[in-house]
């Protein structure tokens, strides 16, 4: 008996081979167990085994996003990959019982699948899989994982040097390792805050970094969005429904729509929110922050929940253009902020989700180089895809096994620091721990800085911005953190106990360029000395005071 049309059409819509492989894995497990409902874990094992076997035989297969080999796919990513075809088929074809962890065909479908029909479905899946793989292998179809390859780890350092050369050619100079730090911060989380006094090159850094990767205003991959002081809710950024019922997109929505077009999905898009804290960030940016936390692996790519509420999309045109719009994995958000009497402070909700790079220590005696032709052609960078900047890990379990020692070592440091921060209720949670671990892992993978220097940047950017106040407990925490930052090697040069009375002499040494020798984390120690000094002189201190 031929298969019903409802069954033969299940492979009609596909971007990858996952549906076919899932059905084949399910049928094989049903035969092996001689049951209609089987273990979902065993089906997943068969699903993964297919890709590993085919890849090791040298046959073409879809590759897991961000990885070369299926054998290296962590369990969390495999779960996200297989959930894609499961979700696509679960509406009326297969049924997954999460409580029992079993999977099988829906009852009505199962009644139509005798032994003969099941064999026909198996043959159909094999034939669709053969045609799909053959077409993709012959480049007759556009398959994203094969047209976008992640860079080899050894290439990253060279690319960053080319970016630095491009920036110097434009006549701009930034402190040592700032470009590497900015890159690692974006790689750990696609949302970074650049803070500091006006005129230090915060916006320029974003523009030049993007430009070096081929993202410019002319091609729409770099967008500068000035924040207005009267922005009070997400509609100012995302858009609103007008009186005629049509959706009017906000400035960021237009970029997201462009970035998710099939022909643009491999291109990096940079959005710079200029003077981000002229309005209260928690008011107009709340939806973006929340949706950013819903990142998950789906169909081999990072996807999020929708940003635009369906109630705003009444017309078919609006639903087609803006429906299902999340934050694409090729979009990177950077906010620039000044801290003065015209701006608003940040809440911990914002700080938890971003690295905060500070631009307060400026050397005015940096001059453009004569005959400053740098090695490396910026045009060489324009072919880079978004995987250069996109995160490889969303959960710590993704990176834990191959980097266990570094993760444990970093976490043990954070546990000690958290103990100190609990005194003023400024301790961090799993989100911050994971982000710091990712930063440290990327740094180790690419060999950009030594471990102590990388952790120094993270202490400065993820921990210290949380501290403010006027109580004696704040002083106590700052002093204890200073001991951590100074380390045992600085004991002779600087006696931390002397800071209990006055931190000004130590801070002034840094201001004069005289870094105390043997300091373990000099960037953080300098900032801590400044915060202590402000507490002594003003009776109040904060990371954000300049």
Secondary structure as the mmCIF struct_conf table of DSSP 4:
data_model
#
loop_
_struct_conf.conf_type_id
_struct_conf.id
_struct_conf.beg_label_comp_id
_struct_conf.beg_label_asym_id
_struct_conf.beg_label_seq_id
_struct_conf.end_label_comp_id
_struct_conf.end_label_asym_id
_struct_conf.end_label_seq_id
HELX_LH_PP_P HELX_LH_PP_P1 UNK A 2 UNK A 4
HELX_RH_AL_P HELX_RH_AL_P1 UNK A 5 UNK A 8
TURN_TY1_P TURN_TY1_P1 UNK A 9 UNK A 11
BEND BEND1 UNK A 12 UNK A 13
BEND BEND2 UNK A 15 UNK A 17
HELX_RH_AL_P HELX_RH_AL_P2 UNK A 18 UNK A 33
TURN_TY1_P TURN_TY1_P2 UNK A 34 UNK A 34
BEND BEND3 UNK A 36 UNK A 37
STRN STRN1 UNK A 38 UNK A 39
HELX_RH_AL_P HELX_RH_AL_P3 UNK A 40 UNK A 56
TURN_TY1_P TURN_TY1_P3 UNK A 57 UNK A 58
HELX_LH_PP_P HELX_LH_PP_P2 UNK A 62 UNK A 64
TURN_TY1_P TURN_TY1_P4 UNK A 65 UNK A 66
BEND BEND4 UNK A 68 UNK A 68
HELX_RH_3T_P HELX_RH_3T_P1 UNK A 70 UNK A 72
HELX_RH_AL_P HELX_RH_AL_P4 UNK A 75 UNK A 89
TURN_TY1_P TURN_TY1_P5 UNK A 90 UNK A 93
STRN STRN2 UNK A 94 UNK A 97
TURN_TY1_P TURN_TY1_P6 UNK A 98 UNK A 101
STRN STRN3 UNK A 102 UNK A 105
HELX_RH_AL_P HELX_RH_AL_P5 UNK A 107 UNK A 111
TURN_TY1_P TURN_TY1_P7 UNK A 112 UNK A 112
HELX_RH_AL_P HELX_RH_AL_P6 UNK A 115 UNK A 137
TURN_TY1_P TURN_TY1_P8 UNK A 138 UNK A 139
BEND BEND5 UNK A 141 UNK A 141
HELX_RH_AL_P HELX_RH_AL_P7 UNK A 144 UNK A 147
BEND BEND6 UNK A 148 UNK A 148
HELX_LH_PP_P HELX_LH_PP_P3 UNK A 150 UNK A 152
HELX_RH_AL_P HELX_RH_AL_P8 UNK A 153 UNK A 169
TURN_TY1_P TURN_TY1_P9 UNK A 170 UNK A 171
TURN_TY1_P TURN_TY1_P10 UNK A 176 UNK A 177
HELX_RH_AL_P HELX_RH_AL_P9 UNK A 178 UNK A 188
BEND BEND7 UNK A 190 UNK A 190
STRN STRN4 UNK A 191 UNK A 196
BEND BEND8 UNK A 197 UNK A 197
TURN_TY1_P TURN_TY1_P11 UNK A 198 UNK A 199
BEND BEND9 UNK A 200 UNK A 201
HELX_RH_AL_P HELX_RH_AL_P10 UNK A 202 UNK A 212
TURN_TY1_P TURN_TY1_P12 UNK A 213 UNK A 214
TURN_TY1_P TURN_TY1_P13 UNK A 217 UNK A 220
BEND BEND10 UNK A 221 UNK A 221
STRN STRN5 UNK A 222 UNK A 226
HELX_LH_PP_P HELX_LH_PP_P4 UNK A 227 UNK A 228
TURN_TY1_P TURN_TY1_P14 UNK A 229 UNK A 230
BEND BEND11 UNK A 233 UNK A 233
TURN_TY1_P TURN_TY1_P15 UNK A 234 UNK A 234
HELX_RH_AL_P HELX_RH_AL_P11 UNK A 235 UNK A 238
STRN STRN6 UNK A 239 UNK A 241
TURN_TY1_P TURN_TY1_P16 UNK A 243 UNK A 244
BEND BEND12 UNK A 245 UNK A 245
STRN STRN7 UNK A 247 UNK A 249
HELX_RH_AL_P HELX_RH_AL_P12 UNK A 251 UNK A 259
TURN_TY1_P TURN_TY1_P17 UNK A 260 UNK A 260
BEND BEND13 UNK A 261 UNK A 261
HELX_RH_3T_P HELX_RH_3T_P2 UNK A 262 UNK A 264
TURN_TY1_P TURN_TY1_P18 UNK A 265 UNK A 266
BEND BEND14 UNK A 267 UNK A 267
STRN STRN8 UNK A 269 UNK A 274
TURN_TY1_P TURN_TY1_P19 UNK A 275 UNK A 275
HELX_RH_3T_P HELX_RH_3T_P3 UNK A 276 UNK A 278
BEND BEND15 UNK A 279 UNK A 279
HELX_RH_AL_P HELX_RH_AL_P13 UNK A 281 UNK A 284
BEND BEND16 UNK A 285 UNK A 285
HELX_RH_AL_P HELX_RH_AL_P14 UNK A 286 UNK A 292
TURN_TY1_P TURN_TY1_P20 UNK A 293 UNK A 294
STRN STRN9 UNK A 296 UNK A 298
TURN_TY1_P TURN_TY1_P21 UNK A 299 UNK A 300
STRN STRN10 UNK A 301 UNK A 303
BEND BEND17 UNK A 307 UNK A 308
HELX_RH_3T_P HELX_RH_3T_P4 UNK A 310 UNK A 312
BEND BEND18 UNK A 315 UNK A 315
HELX_RH_AL_P HELX_RH_AL_P15 UNK A 316 UNK A 322
TURN_TY1_P TURN_TY1_P22 UNK A 323 UNK A 324
TURN_TY1_P TURN_TY1_P23 UNK A 329 UNK A 330
STRN STRN11 UNK A 331 UNK A 337
BEND BEND19 UNK A 340 UNK A 340
TURN_TY1_P TURN_TY1_P24 UNK A 341 UNK A 342
BEND BEND20 UNK A 343 UNK A 343
HELX_LH_PP_P HELX_LH_PP_P5 UNK A 345 UNK A 347
HELX_RH_AL_P HELX_RH_AL_P16 UNK A 348 UNK A 352
TURN_TY1_P TURN_TY1_P25 UNK A 353 UNK A 353
BEND BEND21 UNK A 354 UNK A 354
STRN STRN12 UNK A 355 UNK A 359
TURN_TY1_P TURN_TY1_P26 UNK A 364 UNK A 365
HELX_LH_PP_P HELX_LH_PP_P6 UNK A 368 UNK A 369
TURN_TY1_P TURN_TY1_P27 UNK A 370 UNK A 371
HELX_LH_PP_P HELX_LH_PP_P7 UNK A 373 UNK A 374
BEND BEND22 UNK A 375 UNK A 376
HELX_RH_3T_P HELX_RH_3T_P5 UNK A 378 UNK A 381
TURN_TY1_P TURN_TY1_P28 UNK A 382 UNK A 383
HELX_RH_3T_P HELX_RH_3T_P6 UNK A 386 UNK A 388
TURN_TY1_P TURN_TY1_P29 UNK A 389 UNK A 389
BEND BEND23 UNK A 390 UNK A 390
BEND BEND24 UNK A 392 UNK A 392
BEND BEND25 UNK A 394 UNK A 395
HELX_RH_AL_P HELX_RH_AL_P17 UNK A 396 UNK A 400
TURN_TY1_P TURN_TY1_P30 UNK A 401 UNK A 403
HELX_RH_AL_P HELX_RH_AL_P18 UNK A 404 UNK A 421
HELX_RH_3T_P HELX_RH_3T_P7 UNK A 422 UNK A 424
TURN_TY1_P TURN_TY1_P31 UNK A 425 UNK A 425
HELX_RH_AL_P HELX_RH_AL_P19 UNK A 430 UNK A 446
TURN_TY1_P TURN_TY1_P32 UNK A 447 UNK A 447
BEND BEND26 UNK A 449 UNK A 449
HELX_RH_AL_P HELX_RH_AL_P20 UNK A 451 UNK A 458
HELX_RH_PI_P HELX_RH_PI_P1 UNK A 459 UNK A 463
HELX_RH_3T_P HELX_RH_3T_P8 UNK A 464 UNK A 466
STRN STRN13 UNK A 468 UNK A 469
BEND BEND27 UNK A 470 UNK A 471
HELX_RH_AL_P HELX_RH_AL_P21 UNK A 472 UNK A 486
HELX_RH_3T_P HELX_RH_3T_P9 UNK A 488 UNK A 490
TURN_TY1_P TURN_TY1_P33 UNK A 491 UNK A 493
HELX_RH_3T_P HELX_RH_3T_P10 UNK A 496 UNK A 500
TURN_TY1_P TURN_TY1_P34 UNK A 501 UNK A 501
HELX_RH_AL_P HELX_RH_AL_P22 UNK A 504 UNK A 511
TURN_TY1_P TURN_TY1_P35 UNK A 512 UNK A 513
HELX_LH_PP_P HELX_LH_PP_P8 UNK A 515 UNK A 516
TURN_TY1_P TURN_TY1_P36 UNK A 517 UNK A 518
BEND BEND28 UNK A 520 UNK A 521
HELX_RH_AL_P HELX_RH_AL_P23 UNK A 522 UNK A 538
BEND BEND29 UNK A 539 UNK A 539
STRN STRN14 UNK A 541 UNK A 542
TURN_TY1_P TURN_TY1_P37 UNK A 543 UNK A 544
#
